[in-house]
Amino acid sequence: MTKLMQFVTLAAVLGCFLPTTITAQSSPSWGRVQYCPRGQKAVGFRLAFEDLSARRLVTIVFICTRGSRITSPPGTRGIPGRTRVCRPGRFLTSCRLQLVRPGKNTRTNNLNCRCSDGQTLLGDGNKVGVWHGWSRTCRNGIVGLQTKTRRGFIYDARFPCSRPRPSAEAAEIEEVEEEVEEEVEVEEEVEVVEEVEEVEEEVEEVEE
């Protein structure tokens, strides 16, 4: 009985110090899909790294048609690299990631993307690693970005070719937002025209 109690006590003590079993929650997980504004597509990208030696990826930024940007995972983190953009009028159609080493659930350290005219944009990540295959070709352009992350590092990425149809309510909200944006643009144009006319009147008065 005494030996049994000693064994139980020893097991309890060791249980406090032995590492816990890794659960599914600690595995890399997919974040939300980030989409370019409706009607736009990705035309370039910029990477961000943990440091400038290993260059493990912590953020991917896509530049969309009208200059807007989407970031995955959301937020600004890491040391930014150079911005790579397709030629004017072109857009991203496919991308591929580079892994630090072969194996499942491995961190990434670089990204390449192809443009609609065949140009390949080379990321400025690590030169050493194992490349994934190219993602499926989006003939009408990549419109979004989704990453699989763990503890701030990127392990995988997806590049949607289209975005899901919004519900009727969401569609109405988007229409209202677009109308408001158009009204703001018109007001700005009117203000600019009025300013130009005022300047022209002042010039005419000075000349007289």
MDTraj code that builds the backbone (N, CA, C; nanometers):
import mdtraj as md
import numpy as np

residues = "MET THR LYS LEU MET GLN PHE VAL THR LEU ALA ALA VAL LEU GLY CYS PHE LEU PRO THR THR ILE THR ALA GLN SER SER PRO SER TRP GLY ARG VAL GLN TYR CYS PRO ARG GLY GLN LYS ALA VAL GLY PHE ARG LEU ALA PHE GLU ASP LEU SER ALA ARG ARG LEU VAL THR ILE VAL PHE ILE CYS THR ARG GLY SER ARG ILE THR SER PRO PRO GLY THR ARG GLY ILE PRO GLY ARG THR ARG VAL CYS ARG PRO GLY ARG PHE LEU THR SER CYS ARG LEU GLN LEU VAL ARG PRO GLY LYS ASN THR ARG THR ASN ASN LEU ASN CYS ARG CYS SER ASP GLY GLN THR LEU LEU GLY ASP GLY ASN LYS VAL GLY VAL TRP HIS GLY TRP SER ARG THR CYS ARG ASN GLY ILE VAL GLY LEU GLN THR LYS THR ARG ARG GLY PHE ILE TYR ASP ALA ARG PHE PRO CYS SER ARG PRO ARG PRO SER ALA GLU ALA ALA GLU ILE GLU GLU VAL GLU GLU GLU VAL GLU GLU GLU VAL GLU VAL GLU GLU GLU VAL GLU VAL VAL GLU GLU VAL GLU GLU VAL GLU GLU GLU VAL GLU GLU VAL GLU GLU".split()
xyz = np.array([
    [0.0837, -0.1213, 0.0000],
    [0.0000, 0.0000, 0.0000],
    [0.0866, 0.1256, 0.0000],
    [0.1955, 0.1168, 0.0801],
    [0.2859, 0.2327, 0.0871],
    [0.3497, 0.2592, -0.0482],
    [0.3938, 0.1513, -0.1183],
    [0.4544, 0.1667, -0.2504],
    [0.3546, 0.2229, -0.3507],
    [0.2285, 0.1821, -0.3404],
    [0.1247, 0.2337, -0.4304],
    [0.1054, 0.3822, -0.4107],
    [0.1021, 0.4259, -0.2843],
    [0.0853, 0.5683, -0.2542],
    [0.2041, 0.6479, -0.3069],
    [0.3264, 0.5913, -0.2928],
    [0.4449, 0.6602, -0.3422],
    [0.4392, 0.6752, -0.4950],
    [0.3919, 0.5713, -0.5629],
    [0.3798, 0.5757, -0.7095],
    [0.2798, 0.6824, -0.7530],
    [0.1651, 0.6877, -0.6844],
    [0.0623, 0.7869, -0.7165],
    [0.1156, 0.9282, -0.6945],
    [0.1880, 0.9480, -0.5849],
    [0.2440, 1.0800, -0.5540],
    [0.3460, 1.1213, -0.6604],
    [0.4344, 1.0256, -0.7009],
    [0.5351, 1.0538, -0.8032],
    [0.4707, 1.0896, -0.9364],
    [0.3657, 1.0164, -0.9742],
    [0.2954, 1.0437, -1.1003],
    [0.2334, 1.1824, -1.0981],
    [0.1788, 1.2211, -0.9830],
    [0.1163, 1.3534, -0.9715],
    [0.2196, 1.4634, -0.9845],
    [0.3379, 1.4414, -0.9232],
    [0.4446, 1.5415, -0.9306],
    [0.4957, 1.5556, -1.0733],
    [0.5202, 1.4408, -1.1403],
    [0.5675, 1.4449, -1.2784],
    [0.4658, 1.5095, -1.3708],
    [0.3387, 1.4883, -1.3424],
    [0.2327, 1.5467, -1.4247],
    [0.2358, 1.6975, -1.4254],
    [0.2913, 1.7557, -1.3201],
    [0.2997, 1.9021, -1.3127],
    [0.4114, 1.9564, -1.4000],
    [0.5103, 1.8719, -1.4327],
    [0.6279, 1.9201, -1.5042],
    [0.6385, 1.8695, -1.6475],
    [0.5747, 1.7561, -1.6785],
    [0.5816, 1.7031, -1.8132],
    [0.5021, 1.7910, -1.9089],
    [0.5487, 1.8066, -2.0356],
    [0.4759, 1.8907, -2.1324],
    [0.3383, 1.8332, -2.1611],
    [0.2419, 1.9226, -2.1835],
    [0.1063, 1.8787, -2.2131],
    [0.0964, 1.8321, -2.3566],
    [0.0005, 1.7490, -2.3853],
    [-0.0198, 1.6991, -2.5210],
    [-0.0702, 1.8108, -2.6109],
    [-0.0178, 1.8208, -2.7337],
    [-0.0605, 1.9238, -2.8284],
    [-0.1993, 1.8883, -2.8794],
    [-0.2917, 1.9815, -2.8695],
    [-0.4283, 1.9583, -2.9130],
    [-0.4508, 2.0204, -3.0498],
    [-0.5679, 1.9957, -3.1059],
    [-0.6017, 2.0506, -3.2379],
    [-0.6052, 2.2023, -3.2360],
    [-0.6321, 2.2617, -3.1188],
    [-0.6411, 2.4073, -3.1092],
    [-0.5065, 2.4737, -3.1344],
    [-0.3957, 2.4004, -3.1104],
    [-0.2639, 2.4587, -3.1295],
    [-0.2159, 2.4464, -3.2735],
    [-0.2921, 2.3772, -3.3582],
    [-0.2557, 2.3625, -3.4986],
    [-0.2894, 2.4907, -3.5741],
    [-0.2231, 2.5148, -3.6879],
    [-0.2566, 2.6325, -3.7688],
    [-0.4039, 2.6312, -3.8078],
    [-0.4662, 2.7467, -3.8118],
    [-0.6082, 2.7550, -3.8457],
    [-0.6314, 2.8644, -3.9493],
    [-0.7384, 2.8470, -4.0291],
    [-0.7711, 2.9431, -4.1339],
    [-0.8423, 3.0638, -4.0751],
    [-0.7997, 3.1820, -4.1181],
    [-0.8671, 3.3044, -4.0788],
    [-0.9773, 3.3381, -4.1778],
    [-1.0374, 3.4539, -4.1600],
    [-1.1448, 3.4967, -4.2498],
    [-1.0878, 3.5392, -4.3843],
    [-1.1689, 3.5231, -4.4886],
    [-1.1280, 3.5670, -4.6221],
    [-1.1374, 3.7192, -4.6285],
    [-1.0321, 3.7833, -4.6767],
    [-1.0325, 3.9278, -4.6982],
    [-1.0517, 3.9529, -4.8479],
    [-1.1513, 4.0357, -4.8821],
    [-1.1823, 4.0591, -5.0231],
    [-1.1487, 4.2023, -5.0647],
    [-1.1051, 4.2177, -5.1907],
    [-1.0946, 4.3510, -5.2493],
    [-1.2349, 4.4106, -5.2552],
    [-1.2485, 4.5434, -5.2561],
    [-1.3816, 4.6036, -5.2707],
    [-1.4515, 4.5476, -5.3937],
    [-1.5849, 4.5393, -5.3874],
    [-1.6618, 4.4790, -5.4964],
    [-1.6282, 4.5454, -5.6301],
    [-1.6073, 4.4615, -5.7300],
    [-1.5739, 4.5116, -5.8627],
    [-1.4241, 4.5286, -5.8849],
    [-1.3431, 4.5075, -5.7804],
    [-1.1987, 4.5215, -5.7933],
    [-1.1311, 4.3849, -5.7828],
    [-1.0045, 4.3792, -5.8235],
    [-0.9261, 4.2562, -5.8157],
    [-0.7833, 4.2903, -5.7760],
    [-0.7078, 4.1892, -5.7360],
    [-0.5705, 4.2120, -5.6911],
    [-0.4779, 4.2363, -5.8102],
    [-0.3919, 4.3372, -5.7977],
    [-0.2975, 4.3702, -5.9056],
    [-0.1524, 4.3647, -5.8579],
    [-0.1315, 4.3382, -5.7297],
    [0.0047, 4.3328, -5.6774],
    [0.0043, 4.2874, -5.5325],
    [0.1236, 4.2772, -5.4724],
    [0.1318, 4.2330, -5.3335],
    [0.2565, 4.2886, -5.2646],
    [0.2548, 4.2787, -5.1332],
    [0.3713, 4.3132, -5.0516],
    [0.3771, 4.2160, -4.9343],
    [0.4950, 4.1681, -4.9003],
    [0.5126, 4.0731, -4.7914],
    [0.5702, 4.1429, -4.6682],
    [0.5476, 4.0822, -4.5512],
    [0.6079, 4.1315, -4.4274],
    [0.6643, 4.0109, -4.3528],
    [0.7833, 4.0294, -4.2927],
    [0.8560, 3.9184, -4.2335],
    [0.8823, 3.9392, -4.0844],
    [0.9074, 3.8258, -4.0177],
    [0.9419, 3.8311, -3.8753],
    [1.0743, 3.9049, -3.8570],
    [1.1701, 3.8741, -3.9420],
    [1.3006, 3.9410, -3.9396],
    [1.3586, 3.9348, -4.0804],
    [1.4733, 3.9956, -4.1005],
    [1.5320, 4.0023, -4.2338],
    [1.6335, 3.8916, -4.2601],
    [1.6490, 3.7980, -4.1670],
    [1.7414, 3.6861, -4.1892],
    [1.6636, 3.5616, -4.2333],
    [1.5804, 3.5064, -4.1465],
    [1.4996, 3.3895, -4.1829],
    [1.3869, 3.4275, -4.2772],
    [1.3373, 3.5513, -4.2646],
    [1.2288, 3.6023, -4.3494],
    [1.1046, 3.5133, -4.3478],
    [1.0659, 3.4655, -4.2318],
    [0.9412, 3.3895, -4.2224],
    [0.8237, 3.4850, -4.2353],
    [0.7241, 3.4443, -4.3150],
    [0.6111, 3.5311, -4.3460],
    [0.5175, 3.5486, -4.2267],
    [0.4819, 3.6729, -4.1995],
    [0.3830, 3.7010, -4.0956],
    [0.2629, 3.7776, -4.1515],
    [0.2788, 3.8408, -4.2681],
    [0.1689, 3.9174, -4.3279],
    [0.1810, 3.9180, -4.4801],
    [0.0668, 3.9062, -4.5474],
    [0.0602, 3.9252, -4.6922],
    [-0.0383, 4.0381, -4.7194],
    [0.0023, 4.1337, -4.7986],
    [-0.0845, 4.2466, -4.8356],
    [-0.1086, 4.2405, -4.9859],
    [-0.2345, 4.2435, -5.0270],
    [-0.2692, 4.2501, -5.1693],
    [-0.3107, 4.3930, -5.2034],
    [-0.2593, 4.4450, -5.3138],
    [-0.3003, 4.5756, -5.3648],
    [-0.4102, 4.5518, -5.4666],
    [-0.5217, 4.6191, -5.4485],
    [-0.6365, 4.6000, -5.5379],
    [-0.6382, 4.7052, -5.6487],
    [-0.7319, 4.6912, -5.7411],
    [-0.7353, 4.7696, -5.8647],
    [-0.7217, 4.9200, -5.8431],
    [-0.7970, 4.9750, -5.7499],
    [-0.7979, 5.1210, -5.7326],
    [-0.7085, 5.1669, -5.6189],
    [-0.6110, 5.0851, -5.5830],
    [-0.5158, 5.1257, -5.4803],
    [-0.5501, 5.0828, -5.3393],
    [-0.6716, 5.0296, -5.3183],
    [-0.7076, 4.9820, -5.1849],
    [-0.6275, 4.8557, -5.1540],
    [-0.6172, 4.8220, -5.0254],
    [-0.5354, 4.7081, -4.9845],
    [-0.6105, 4.6167, -4.8900],
    [-0.5814, 4.4874, -4.8997],
    [-0.6359, 4.3907, -4.8049],
    [-0.5179, 4.3179, -4.7415],
    [-0.5293, 4.2900, -4.6120],
    [-0.4197, 4.2317, -4.5365],
    [-0.4643, 4.1031, -4.4686],
    [-0.3811, 4.0002, -4.4764],
    [-0.4110, 3.8748, -4.4087],
    [-0.2819, 3.8175, -4.3490],
    [-0.2843, 3.7853, -4.2166],
    [-0.3937, 3.8120, -4.1244],
    [-0.4132, 3.9623, -4.1053],
    [-0.5342, 4.0075, -4.0636],
    [-0.5627, 4.1504, -4.0506],
    [-0.4657, 4.2195, -3.9550],
    [-0.4398, 4.3460, -3.9819],
    [-0.3492, 4.4234, -3.8974],
    [-0.2119, 4.4353, -3.9610],
    [-0.1331, 4.5264, -3.9103],
    [0.0015, 4.5480, -3.9625],
    [0.1021, 4.4871, -3.8662],
    [0.1825, 4.3943, -3.9147],
    [0.2826, 4.3289, -3.8328],
    [0.3986, 4.2873, -3.9202],
    [0.5186, 4.2931, -3.8647],
    [0.6356, 4.2473, -3.9372],
    [0.7094, 4.3583, -4.0099],
    [0.8229, 4.3207, -4.0651],
    [0.9072, 4.4131, -4.1411],
    [0.8653, 4.4061, -4.2875],
    [0.8149, 4.5154, -4.3441],
    [0.7626, 4.5111, -4.4816],
    [0.8719, 4.4970, -4.5866],
    [0.8396, 4.4220, -4.6916],
    [0.9291, 4.4094, -4.8060],
    [0.8878, 4.5072, -4.9146],
    [0.9328, 4.4822, -5.0368],
    [0.9010, 4.5712, -5.1481],
    [0.7650, 4.5373, -5.2081],
    [0.7018, 4.6368, -5.2660],
    [0.5724, 4.6176, -5.3315],
    [0.5944, 4.5713, -5.4753],
    [0.5239, 4.4643, -5.5134],
    [0.5325, 4.4117, -5.6497],
    [0.3975, 4.4325, -5.7174],
    [0.3954, 4.4917, -5.8356],
    [0.2696, 4.5224, -5.9040],
    [0.2771, 4.4800, -6.0501],
    [0.1655, 4.4277, -6.1025],
    [0.1566, 4.3912, -6.2443],
    [0.1649, 4.5159, -6.3317],
    [0.1886, 4.4949, -6.4592],
    [0.1887, 4.6070, -6.5532],
    [0.0495, 4.6695, -6.5582],
    [0.0397, 4.7970, -6.5975],
    [-0.0901, 4.8649, -6.6029],
    [-0.1944, 4.7849, -6.6814],
    [-0.3135, 4.7739, -6.6246],
    [-0.4215, 4.7018, -6.6903],
    [-0.4198, 4.5523, -6.6678],
    [-0.3168, 4.5009, -6.5992],
    [-0.3074, 4.3576, -6.5715],
    [-0.3438, 4.3298, -6.4260],
    [-0.3631, 4.2005, -6.3934],
    [-0.4047, 4.1644, -6.2578],
    [-0.3518, 4.0254, -6.2217],
    [-0.3537, 3.9917, -6.0931],
    [-0.3032, 3.8624, -6.0466],
    [-0.3998, 3.7509, -6.0840],
    [-0.3442, 3.6390, -6.1306],
    [-0.4276, 3.5246, -6.1676],
    [-0.3930, 3.3981, -6.0889],
    [-0.2728, 3.3892, -6.0315],
    [-0.2325, 3.2697, -5.9577],
    [-0.1126, 3.3024, -5.8686],
    [-0.0991, 3.2307, -5.7551],
    [0.0130, 3.2529, -5.6638],
    [0.0620, 3.1198, -5.6075],
    [0.1814, 3.1207, -5.5530],
    [0.2333, 3.0023, -5.4850],
    [0.3213, 3.0446, -5.3676],
    [0.3214, 2.9619, -5.2632],
    [0.3971, 2.9891, -5.1415],
    [0.5208, 2.9004, -5.1346],
    [0.6219, 2.9494, -5.0662],
    [0.7407, 2.8688, -5.0400],
    [0.7451, 2.8321, -4.8922],
    [0.7677, 2.7031, -4.8646],
    [0.7786, 2.6541, -4.7281],
    [0.9234, 2.6597, -4.6816],
    [0.9412, 2.6767, -4.5518],
    [1.0759, 2.6770, -4.4949],
    [1.1431, 2.5426, -4.5191],
    [1.0673, 2.4334, -4.5050],
    [1.1183, 2.2965, -4.5277],
    [1.0004, 2.2074, -4.5639],
    [1.0253, 2.0888, -4.6166],
    [0.9154, 1.9978, -4.6497],
    [0.8408, 1.9550, -4.5240],
    [0.7144, 1.9199, -4.5406],
    [0.6385, 1.8691, -4.4269],
    [0.5085, 1.9428, -4.4055],
    [0.4189, 1.8788, -4.3312],
    [0.2893, 1.9365, -4.3008],
    [0.3024, 2.0403, -4.1906],
    [0.2170, 2.1429, -4.1958],
    [0.2181, 2.2499, -4.0951],
    [0.3560, 2.3131, -4.0805],
    [0.4124, 2.3548, -4.1938],
    [0.5430, 2.4183, -4.1961],
    [0.5280, 2.5660, -4.2301],
    [0.6044, 2.6501, -4.1647],
    [0.5976, 2.7938, -4.1900],
    [0.6419, 2.8280, -4.3327],
    [0.5948, 2.9419, -4.3804],
    [0.6285, 2.9875, -4.5158],
    [0.7267, 3.1037, -4.5093],
    [0.8014, 3.1232, -4.6184],
    [0.8991, 3.2321, -4.6180],
    [0.9099, 3.3067, -4.7514],
    [0.8152, 3.2822, -4.8428],
    [0.8178, 3.3590, -4.9676],
    [0.6890, 3.3371, -5.0457],
    [0.6644, 3.4250, -5.1432],
    [0.5444, 3.4179, -5.2273],
    [0.5770, 3.4693, -5.3662],
    [0.5297, 3.3997, -5.4676],
    [0.5350, 3.4469, -5.6064],
    [0.3933, 3.4536, -5.6610],
    [0.3681, 3.5448, -5.7539],
    [0.2365, 3.5537, -5.8171],
    [0.2521, 3.5783, -5.9670],
    [0.1546, 3.5311, -6.0433],
    [0.1523, 3.5524, -6.1872],
    [0.0483, 3.6562, -6.2231],
    [0.0809, 3.7360, -6.3256],
    [-0.0124, 3.8363, -6.3752],
    [-0.0845, 3.7829, -6.4987],
    [-0.1898, 3.8514, -6.5392],
    [-0.2729, 3.8058, -6.6503],
    [-0.2006, 3.8070, -6.7844],
    [-0.0872, 3.8779, -6.7943],
    [-0.0103, 3.8786, -6.9194],
    [0.1058, 3.7797, -6.9154],
    [0.1115, 3.6960, -6.8087],
    [0.2174, 3.5963, -6.7988],
    [0.3364, 3.6396, -6.7162],
    [0.3438, 3.7672, -6.6794],
    [0.4542, 3.8155, -6.5964],
    [0.4497, 3.7500, -6.4583],
    [0.5651, 3.7126, -6.4042],
    [0.5722, 3.6555, -6.2699],
    [0.6340, 3.7577, -6.1749],
    [0.5623, 3.7889, -6.0684],
    [0.6117, 3.8808, -5.9659],
    [0.6809, 3.7978, -5.8584],
    [0.8104, 3.8230, -5.8354],
    [0.8885, 3.7463, -5.7397],
    [0.8905, 3.8158, -5.6039],
    [0.8515, 3.7438, -5.4994],
    [0.8563, 3.7994, -5.3659],
    [1.0003, 3.8119, -5.3173],
    [1.0226, 3.8982, -5.2187],
    [1.1577, 3.9194, -5.1675],
    [1.1811, 3.8439, -5.0369],
    [1.1224, 3.7233, -5.0290],
    [1.1427, 3.6385, -4.9129],
    [1.2735, 3.5620, -4.9210],
    [1.2856, 3.4559, -4.8409],
    [1.4063, 3.3752, -4.8371],
    [1.4262, 3.3021, -4.9703],
    [1.5502, 3.2901, -5.0129],
    [1.5806, 3.2212, -5.1386],
    [1.5828, 3.0696, -5.1215],
    [1.5887, 3.0234, -4.9954],
    [1.5976, 2.8799, -4.9682],
    [1.4653, 2.8291, -4.9132],
    [1.4142, 2.7189, -4.9690],
    [1.2897, 2.6612, -4.9215],
    [1.2327, 2.5651, -5.0244],
    [1.1103, 2.5222, -5.0009],
    [1.0427, 2.4277, -5.0891],
    [0.9136, 2.4922, -5.1394],
    [0.9011, 2.5059, -5.2704],
    [0.7852, 2.5747, -5.3268],
    [0.6630, 2.4835, -5.3339],
    [0.5469, 2.5398, -5.2947],
    [0.4173, 2.4761, -5.3181],
    [0.3872, 2.4851, -5.4679],
    [0.2884, 2.4094, -5.5143],
    [0.2431, 2.4247, -5.6518],
    [0.1638, 2.5535, -5.6677],
    [0.1434, 2.5971, -5.7912],
    [0.0662, 2.7186, -5.8174],
    [-0.0806, 2.6951, -5.7836],
    [-0.1442, 2.7998, -5.7339],
    [-0.2879, 2.7920, -5.7085],
    [-0.3619, 2.7872, -5.8421],
    [-0.4890, 2.7496, -5.8401],
    [-0.5651, 2.7435, -5.9656],
    [-0.5699, 2.8815, -6.0292],
    [-0.5724, 2.8844, -6.1603],
    [-0.5699, 3.0112, -6.2338],
    [-0.7058, 3.0791, -6.2307],
    [-0.7073, 3.2040, -6.1888],
    [-0.8302, 3.2855, -6.1898],
    [-0.8268, 3.3702, -6.3168],
    [-0.8971, 3.3264, -6.4193],
    [-0.8909, 3.3954, -6.5477],
    [-0.9403, 3.5398, -6.5388],
    [-1.0345, 3.5649, -6.4485],
    [-1.0859, 3.7007, -6.4304],
    [-1.0188, 3.7737, -6.3151],
    [-0.9153, 3.7118, -6.2576],
    [-0.8391, 3.7788, -6.1530],
    [-0.8698, 3.7300, -6.0118],
    [-0.7673, 3.7314, -5.9280],
    [-0.7833, 3.6998, -5.7853],
    [-0.8526, 3.8173, -5.7174],
    [-0.9514, 3.7875, -5.6345],
    [-1.0279, 3.8954, -5.5710],
    [-1.0156, 3.8956, -5.4190],
    [-0.9451, 3.7979, -5.3620],
    [-0.9371, 3.7913, -5.2162],
    [-0.8136, 3.7176, -5.1687],
    [-0.8045, 3.7057, -5.0352],
    [-0.6884, 3.6433, -4.9729],
    [-0.7290, 3.5836, -4.8391],
    [-0.6838, 3.4619, -4.8129],
    [-0.7092, 3.3955, -4.6862],
    [-0.5831, 3.3207, -4.6439],
    [-0.5437, 3.3332, -4.5171],
    [-0.4219, 3.2676, -4.4707],
    [-0.4496, 3.1745, -4.3535],
    [-0.3673, 3.0701, -4.3451],
    [-0.3700, 2.9789, -4.2307],
    [-0.2521, 3.0167, -4.1411],
    [-0.2801, 3.0490, -4.0172],
    [-0.1747, 3.0991, -3.9294],
    [-0.1714, 3.0269, -3.7950],
    [-0.0596, 3.0426, -3.7288],
    [-0.0425, 2.9944, -3.5924],
    [0.0642, 3.0800, -3.5270],
    [0.0283, 3.1399, -3.4138],
    [0.1210, 3.2249, -3.3383],
    [0.1821, 3.3338, -3.4251],
    [0.1018, 3.3867, -3.5154],
    [0.1456, 3.5001, -3.5962],
    [0.2183, 3.4644, -3.7236],
    [0.2458, 3.3372, -3.7492],
    [0.3174, 3.2974, -3.8699],
    [0.2208, 3.2365, -3.9722],
    [0.2508, 3.2547, -4.1003],
    [0.1668, 3.2029, -4.2075],
    [0.2146, 3.0639, -4.2492],
    [0.1199, 2.9705, -4.2553],
    [0.1508, 2.8328, -4.2927],
    [0.0935, 2.7951, -4.4298],
    [-0.0084, 2.8670, -4.4739],
    [-0.0700, 2.8369, -4.6028],
    [-0.1551, 2.9565, -4.6433],
    [-0.1995, 2.9585, -4.7685],
    [-0.2830, 3.0694, -4.8156],
    [-0.3739, 3.0226, -4.9276],
    [-0.4871, 3.0903, -4.9405],
    [-0.5817, 3.0650, -5.0488],
    [-0.6077, 3.1958, -5.1220],
    [-0.6395, 3.1835, -5.2517],
    [-0.6556, 3.3011, -5.3365],
    [-0.7859, 3.2889, -5.4159],
    [-0.8993, 3.3329, -5.3593],
    [-1.0304, 3.3170, -5.4224],
    [-1.0388, 3.3859, -5.5590],
    [-1.1067, 3.3188, -5.6511],
    [-1.1280, 3.3760, -5.7845],
    [-1.2544, 3.4625, -5.7892],
    [-1.3439, 3.4435, -5.6961],
    [-1.4678, 3.5216, -5.6925],
    [-1.5152, 3.5324, -5.5489],
    [-1.6039, 3.6241, -5.5235],
    [-1.6565, 3.6413, -5.3891],
    [-1.8015, 3.5945, -5.3856],
    [-1.8475, 3.5455, -5.2705],
    [-1.9848, 3.4959, -5.2624],
    [-2.0863, 3.6061, -5.2851],
    [-2.2013, 3.5680, -5.3379],
    [-2.3076, 3.6668, -5.3587],
    [-2.3608, 3.7158, -5.2250],
    [-2.3778, 3.8462, -5.2096],
    [-2.4303, 3.8968, -5.0823],
    [-2.5797, 3.8700, -5.0702],
    [-2.6301, 3.8715, -4.9489],
    [-2.7728, 3.8564, -4.9279],
    [-2.8435, 3.9818, -4.9803],
    [-2.9752, 3.9761, -4.9925],
    [-3.0516, 4.0905, -5.0443],
    [-3.0284, 4.2141, -4.9583],
    [-3.0240, 4.1941, -4.8254],
    [-3.0045, 4.3071, -4.7342],
    [-2.8658, 4.3667, -4.7520],
    [-2.7630, 4.2789, -4.7621],
    [-2.6267, 4.3268, -4.7796],
    [-2.6111, 4.3985, -4.9128],
    [-2.6790, 4.3477, -5.0162],
    [-2.6715, 4.4098, -5.1484],
    [-2.7299, 4.5510, -5.1441],
    [-2.8423, 4.5691, -5.0719],
    [-2.9034, 4.7017, -5.0591],
    [-2.8096, 4.7986, -4.9884],
    [-2.7431, 4.7487, -4.8839],
    [-2.6490, 4.8336, -4.8103],
    [-2.5343, 4.8764, -4.9006],
    [-2.4815, 4.7826, -4.9805],
    [-2.3730, 4.8158, -5.0719],
    [-2.4169, 4.9184, -5.1752],
    [-2.5397, 4.9046, -5.2267],
    [-2.5902, 5.0009, -5.3251],
    [-2.5984, 5.1406, -5.2648],
    [-2.6459, 5.1488, -5.1408],
    [-2.6552, 5.2785, -5.0729],
    [-2.5162, 5.3378, -5.0541],
    [-2.4191, 5.2542, -5.0131],
    [-2.2828, 5.3028, -4.9927],
    [-2.2230, 5.3533, -5.1229],
    [-2.2488, 5.2818, -5.2335],
    [-2.1970, 5.3248, -5.3634],
    [-2.2596, 5.4572, -5.4049],
    [-2.3905, 5.4744, -5.3795],
    [-2.4574, 5.5999, -5.4130],
    [-2.3989, 5.7151, -5.3327],
    [-2.3716, 5.6904, -5.2038],
    [-2.3125, 5.7942, -5.1185],
    [-2.1747, 5.8318, -5.1700],
    [-2.0942, 5.7298, -5.2098],
    [-1.9613, 5.7574, -5.2628],
    [-1.9694, 5.8409, -5.3898],
    [-2.0667, 5.8092, -5.4775],
    [-2.0834, 5.8851, -5.6015],
    [-2.1221, 6.0295, -5.5718],
    [-2.2110, 6.0490, -5.4740],
    [-2.2526, 6.1842, -5.4366],
    [-2.1350, 6.2648, -5.3840],
    [-2.0506, 6.1995, -5.3031],
    [-1.9336, 6.2673, -5.2482],
    [-1.8389, 6.3071, -5.3604],
    [-1.8184, 6.2166, -5.4572],
    [-1.7308, 6.2474, -5.5699],
    [-1.7849, 6.3642, -5.6512],
    [-1.9175, 6.3671, -5.6747],
    [-1.9791, 6.4763, -5.7501],
    [-1.9623, 6.6078, -5.6762],
    [-1.9846, 6.6060, -5.5435],
    [-1.9690, 6.7275, -5.4641],
    [-1.8261, 6.7794, -5.4708],
    [-1.7293, 6.6861, -5.4657],
    [-1.5897, 6.7278, -5.4731],
    [-1.5588, 6.7895, -5.6080],
    [-1.6154, 6.7305, -5.7154],
    [-1.5930, 6.7852, -5.8488],
    [-1.6540, 6.9242, -5.8610],
    [-1.7732, 6.9436, -5.8046],
    [-1.8399, 7.0748, -5.8083],
    [-1.7568, 7.1772, -5.7349],
    [-1.7034, 7.1397, -5.6180],
    [-1.6215, 7.2322, -5.5407],
    [-1.4965, 7.2730, -5.6180],
    [-1.4352, 7.1771, -5.6863],
    [-1.3155, 7.2071, -5.7640],
    [-1.3487, 7.3023, -5.8781],
    [-1.4611, 7.2788, -5.9470],
    [-1.5028, 7.3661, -6.0562],
    [-1.5285, 7.5072, -6.0057],
    [-1.5971, 7.5193, -5.8909],
    [-1.6254, 7.6504, -5.8341],
    [-1.4968, 7.7244, -5.7984],
    [-1.3992, 7.6509, -5.7425],
    [-1.2715, 7.7134, -5.7076],
    [-1.1994, 7.7639, -5.8319],
    [-1.2044, 7.6852, -5.9383],
    [-1.1395, 7.7255, -6.0630],
    [-1.2063, 7.8497, -6.1189],
    [-1.3402, 7.8539, -6.1149],
    [-1.4125, 7.9703, -6.1668],
    [-1.3790, 8.0956, -6.0860],
    [-1.3676, 8.0794, -5.9537],
    [-1.3331, 8.1953, -5.8695],
    [-1.1942, 8.2470, -5.9045],
    [-1.1002, 8.1568, -5.9245],
    [-0.9641, 8.1982, -5.9597],
    [-0.9641, 8.2697, -6.0943],
    [-1.0411, 8.2180, -6.1900],
    [-1.0466, 8.2804, -6.3227],
    [-1.1049, 8.4211, -6.3134],
    [-1.2088, 8.4384, -6.2281],
    [-1.2682, 8.5706, -6.2105],
    [-1.1681, 8.6679, -6.1504],
    [-1.0919, 8.6199, -6.0527],
    [-0.9910, 8.7058, -5.9910],
    [-0.8840, 8.7471, -6.0915],
    [-0.8460, 8.6541, -6.1779],
    [-0.7451, 8.6841, -6.2799],
    [-0.7990, 8.7881, -6.3758],
    [-0.9265, 8.7758, -6.4161],
    [-0.9871, 8.8720, -6.5081],
    [-0.9905, 9.0114, -6.4459],
    [-1.0244, 9.0189, -6.3158],
    [-1.0273, 9.1490, -6.2485],
    [-0.8898, 9.2137, -6.2431],
    [-0.7894, 9.1340, -6.2186],
    [-0.6516, 9.1863, -6.2130],
    [-0.6103, 9.2378, -6.3505],
    [-0.6458, 9.1651, -6.4559],
    [-0.6085, 9.2056, -6.5918],
    [-0.6772, 9.3351, -6.6320],
    [-0.8054, 9.3542, -6.5840],
    [-0.8768, 9.4768, -6.6156],
    [-0.8160, 9.5965, -6.5431],
])
top = md.Topology()
chain = top.add_chain()
for i, resn in enumerate(residues, 1):
    res = top.add_residue(resn, chain, resSeq=i)
    for name in ("N", "CA", "C"):
        top.add_atom(name, md.element.get_by_symbol(name[0]), res)
traj = md.Trajectory(xyz[None], top)
